[in-house]
Amino acid sequence: MATANNANNTTTATSPTSSSKERELAASKAAVSDAYEKLMEAKSHFKLAAEAAGVDLKHEAADQMEKGRAKAEVLSAQACAFMKEKPLATLGIAFAAGFVISQVCSRK
């Protein structure tokens, strides 16, 4: 009879242990599932933030390009005005620049 009681105690003792392990395993699965969902949500937030940053950089680059284009137009207008006012000086500058470039390119 004592052995029967010991067997029942052993069975009873393993049942709560296995059920607590099952509950612990289920809780772990739930925690991993929640963490995965949060990771996927963070991924989508990072993707949206990166896209928004890319759009901001694109607009900023377009603005800088427009400023550069405007400055090039101003400089071009100034160069045209100088060429019209002083054609001989322009010819001399062009000759000197061509001479320097030819000397640099002809050296080996």
Contacts in CASP RR format, 6 or more apart in sequence:
PFRMAT RR
TARGET T0000
AUTHOR 0000-0000-0000
METHOD contacts of the structure
MODEL  1
MATANNANNTTTATSPTSSSKERELAASKAAVSDAYEKLMEAKSHFKLAA
EAAGVDLKHEAADQMEKGRAKAEVLSAQACAFMKEKPLATLGIAFAAGFV
ISQVCSRK
82 89 0 8 1.000
82 90 0 8 1.000
83 90 0 8 1.000
END
